[in-house]
Amino acid sequence: MRVTIGNIGPQANAIIRALRSYAPERRARVARVIARTCLEIERTAKRQCPVDTGRLRASIRSALEDVADHLRGAVLTDVDYAVYVELGTRRLAAQPFLLPAFEAALPRFLQALRDIYRS
C-alpha cells in the first residue's frame, strides 16, 4: 500500500508546476517540505495504526524520490494486508490509519508550498 504526495489536487499541482521553473534553492526547499511532510504522515500513521503483532506499524516508512525534474514523496508499507486494514473487507471493519494521517498533514503541506511560492 502506498500513498504518494504528487496528485493531491489541482491547487497543489499548480503550485508545484510553478515552482519547477524556479531556482535550484527553491527546488531544495520544496524537497525539504515534501520530505518533512512524508515524515509527519509516517509518524501519525504509526501512531494511528492498529497493532496486533506490530508488523504493520514497523513496516510503515517514507521516502523522497527525486527523478529528473520530478519530486515525489511516498509513505508506504510492504505488508500485504495493509490495504485490508485501511479499507476493510466484508468481514473486517476498516481501521484507516494512512489516509487520515495524509489528510491531517495536507493543510500544512499546502501552506508551506504557498510560502515558498510567495517568497
Secondary structure as UniProt FT lines:
FT   STRAND          2..5
FT   HELIX           10..20
FT   HELIX           24..48
FT   HELIX           55..59
FT   STRAND          61..67
FT   TURN            68..69
FT   STRAND          70..76
FT   TURN            80..81
FT   HELIX           82..87
FT   HELIX           98..118
//
